[in-house]
Amino acid sequence: MRSILAVLLLLPGAVDFSIDPGMDAEFAKILASDSAVLMPSTGFQFVEGPVWTHAGGGFLIFSDINANEMKIWTPSGGASPFRNPSNKANGNTRDLQGRLITCEHGAQRVSRTELNGTVVDLVTQSGGKKFNSPNDVVVKSDGTVWFTDPDYGLAGRPNEQGGKFVFRYDPGTGLAQPVITDFTQPNGLCFSPDETKLYVSDSDPSQHKIRVFGVSPTNVVTDQGTFATISPGVPDGLRCDQDGRVFTSSGSGVQVFLPTGVRIGTINISEVPTDLCFGGADGQTLFVTAQTSLYTIHLGVKGSGVASGAPGTGGGGGGGGCGFLGLEAAVALLAASALRRLRS
């Protein structure tokens, strides 16, 4: 295994990584022979919420929160506007039909982009009270939508919920229920590949940790304690790979943990990462939003739920935050909608 690391250290522009003591062999498992940190796009204000789709040649949608705009990036065309204004959009994912699901700070809602490009409310309240500022979102294989609701985007508006919760929205009943209510600032979240665990980051500087919860087949949530304490900085967006490793943003870059909570190392990024997702043609590219730039790292592992050539993958959906597969025709329609927006 060390031979892979030795070769990578000698490659021009090779990935800059820090391996924890005794973890050389484990860290080598996530690397490909061409692993390197690239910065394909920059010049944004504050980017978050990447979600990848294979259809239409492959494209990434992400949010530039401070610019009040969503972006679309393609390998051949770079970054262009996708939606403006975006209601201060943050986290993005796709539902089981391939529709874009977006957390909007400004509108205090989770929205859904229909396959014809129309944006509609998915959920705007719980118990008759407005949300604070929905932040990050995942979709489970049963179609339920799970999202965090800190107060970062309240902008002086009242906290009607009386707290900062993690919600589960059931499309069958049309109801959003708080399932975790004791966070300081809930932020990124993702499921383990088998969906028996839910990881949620607390990005308050006094907490700076990832918590883990057991999830039953009927969606009963059980607190299983702290999965990892993040230093330097705080955790924000996080994702699982197909083997259950947890990749999380931090002050030093993307930290990587075994499913046991043991850190194996860090992929160093020159800006502080905010969010990440897996995607690309083979499902092995890690897309990282970091302050003003978009970074990519080709790895030797796929994201959870990501299959090569799959129609809809990316941002926070099932199995670990990498999106469930949507219907090919459905996502192709969304791709066409995105391209129409680019031409308009």
N, C-alpha and C positions, 0 to 999 in steps of 0.2 A: 504493500500500500504506500509506503513512504516514497517509492520511486515516482508515483504519480505526483506527489507533493513536490518532490525535488525538481521534476520537469516543469511544473507550473511556476515555481519560483524563478526559473530562468527565462520564461517566456516574456517577450516585450509586452507591456500592458497587461500582464497576467493579473488574476484576481489578487487583491491585497487582503489577506486573511490572517487572523490570529487564532491559533489552535490552543485549546486548553490542555494543561499537562496530562499526558497519558492518553490523549484522544486523537492522535494522528490517524490511526486506522479507521476510527469512526468517522472522522471528518472527511477522509478520503472517499468514503462511500457516497457522499453527496456531490462529488466533483466529476466533471467531464474533462477530457484532455484539453479542451479549448476554453475552460472556465476563465472568464475575465470580466471585470466590471467595465461596462461601456455606458456612455451618456449620450443617447441618441437625440435628446431634445432638452432644451433649457430656455430660460427667459420668462418663466412663469412667476406668479406672485406667491402662491402657497398651494401646493398640489396634494391631493388625497384620492382615495377611492378608486383604484384601477380595477377594471374588469375586462377580460379578454374574450373575444369571439373568433372562432375559426372561419366562419362563413365569409364569402366575398374576398378571399385571399388572406383573411385575418386582420383584425383591428382591435385596438385597445381604446376604451373610453375611460376617462378619469376627470376629476373635478379640480378646477382652480378656484378655491373657495373665495379668496380675497378679490379676485377679478369678477366674481359672480358669473362664472362661465364654466361650461363643461367642454372638454376637448376630445377629439378623436385623433388617434395616431395610427398610421399604417407604416409597415416596414419600407414601403416605396415612396410614400408621400410625406412622411413626417407628421407633425401636429397641426391641426386646424380646428377652428371653432365647431362645436357640435350643437350647443344650446346656449343662448344668451338672451335674456338673463336666465340664471339657473336656480333662483331662490336660495343662493348660497349652498348649493348642493355639496354633500360630503361623500359618504360611503355609497357604493354601487354594487349590485349583484344582478343575477338573472333568476327568474322563477323557472318552474319546470317546463313552461311553454316557450322559454327563451326570451321573455319580455324583460326589459330593463327595470330594475327596482332601485329607487334612489332615495336616500335620506336628505331632506331639505331643511336646513336650519331656518332660513327665512320664512318659509311657509309653515314651519312646525308640523311637518307631515312626512309620511313615506309615500312616494308617488310611484306610479307604474306607467311606463311608456308602452302603449299598445303597438301592435305590429304595423299599423298604418302611420305611426309617428305621433299620435295623439297622446298627450300627457294627462293622466287622471289621478284623482286621489285613490290611494290604496287604503290608508288609515290615517286619521287626523286627531283621534282622541281616545281616551280610555276612561270609562266611568263618567262621561260627560265633561271631562277636563282635557284641555289642550295639552299636547306634549311640550316638553321644554325645547329641545333642538335635536331631533333624531340624528345619530352620528354614524353608526356602522350597522350593517345588515347582512344576515345570512338566510338561506332558504334550505329547510330540511327536506328529506326525500318524501315526507308525507305532505309537502306543500305548505306547511306552516312557515311563517316569516318571523324571525327573531331579530330584534334590534335593540341597540343601546340608546339611552336618552339622558345624556349629561346636560349641563346648563351652559356649555361654552357659547352657544349661539343665541341665548335669550335676548341679549342686547337691551337689558333694562325692562323687559317684559316680565310679568309675574310668573313664578313657578307654581302653576295651578296643580300639578301633581303632588306637590308637597315633598318631593324627593327626586332622586336620580336613579332610575330603575332600568332593568332589562325586561323587555316586553316580548310576549309571543302573540302573534296575530294569527288567528285561524280563519282562512278564507271561507270555510264552510259555515261558520257562525257569524262571521263579520265582526268578531269581538277581539280586542287586544287586551290581554291580561298581564299584569306585572308578575313575573316569575322569580325575580331576584330583586330585593329592595334594600340591601344594606351596603351598596357601593358608595364611595365618595365621588368618583367620576368614572363611571363605566364607559369604555371606549371600544377598542377592537374586540371582535369575537369570531370564533370559528369552532366547528365540530371536528372531533376525531374522525378518522375514516369510517369507522363502524357506527358513528353517531351515538355512542354510549357516553361520550364525554363532551362537555361544552367548555371551551376555554374563553375567559373574559379578562381583558386587561383593565386595570385601574390606573389611570394616568395622572392621578393626583400625586404631586411630588412627595407627599407624606406617606403614600402607599407604594408606588412604583413597583407593582407586582402583577403577576398573572394568576388568577384563581381558576380552579377547575371544579366542575360540577358533574355529577352523574346524571344521566338522562335516561329514563325508563322508556319502554316502547309506547307508553301512553303519555309521554312528555312530563312526567313528574320529575322535578329537579331536586337533587340532593347535594348540599355543599360538601365538597371533598377537600377543602382547604386551599392553601397556597401551592400552586404548581411551581412557580419560580419568582424570585425577587430580581428585578432588573436594575442593573447599574453598569455604567453611568446612565443618567437620564431616566426616562419612563417608557413603558411599553405603550404603543399605539396600535396600529394594525398588525394582525398576525394571521398566519396560515399554516396548515399541516401539509406535509407531503404524503405520498401514497403509503409510506411505511410508518406514519404517525409522528414523525419528528415535527417539532413546532419551530417555525421561523417567525421571529418577532422583531419589530422595529425597536431601536434603543438609541441612546445617546452616542454609541460608538459604531453603529452600523446595524446590520441584520444579525442578531444573535440566534444560534441554532441549538435546540434542546432535544435530547432523546425523549421518548414518551414517559420515561421515569422521572423527568424533571432535571436531569443532569445536563449541564451545558457542555457542548463539545467544541464550540468556537464561535467566531464572529467573522462575517463578511464585512469588511470595512468600507464604508461609503463616505465620500468627502463632505457630504451634507447630511444633516440629521434626517433619517428616514421617518416618514409619516405612515406609510401603508405599503402593501405589497400584494401580489397575486402571481400565480403560475399561469403560463400560457405559451404562445409561440407554436410553430408548426408541429413540434413533437411533444408539446406540453411540458418541456423541461426548461423553459426560460422563466426566470424570476424577474418580474417587473416591479421596480421599487420607485414609489414617489417620495421625493426628499426635498422639502422646502421649495426651491425654484426649478427643480430639474426632474427628469425621468431617467432612471438607470435601468439597465438590463444585465443579467448574469445568466449565461447558459450553464445549466447544471447537469448532473448525471442522474437525477431523480425527477419524477413527475409529481405535480401537485395532486393532492387527494381529489378524486373525482374528475381528473383531467385525463382524457385519452387523445392520442394523436389523431388529428383531423376531426375531433369532436366538434359539433356545430356550435355549442354555446358553453364556454367555460370562463372562469375568472373569478372575480371579486369576492365574494364572501359566501357563496352558496355551498351547499351540502358537503358533507363528509369532511370538511376541514377548511372551507373557505375558498374553494376553487371552482365552484359552480357546478350545477348539475347539467346534464346534457339536455338541451332543448330540442325541439323538432327541427329537422334540417330546413324544411320549407318555412317554418316560422321565423327562424333566425335569419334566413336569407332575406325575408321581407324586411326585418329590422336593419340588416346591412344595407339594403336598397334605400331605406328611409334615411340612414346616416349619409349615404353618398348623395342623395338628393339635397340634403342640408348643406353639404359641402359645395354643391354647385349653385345654391341659391344665394 
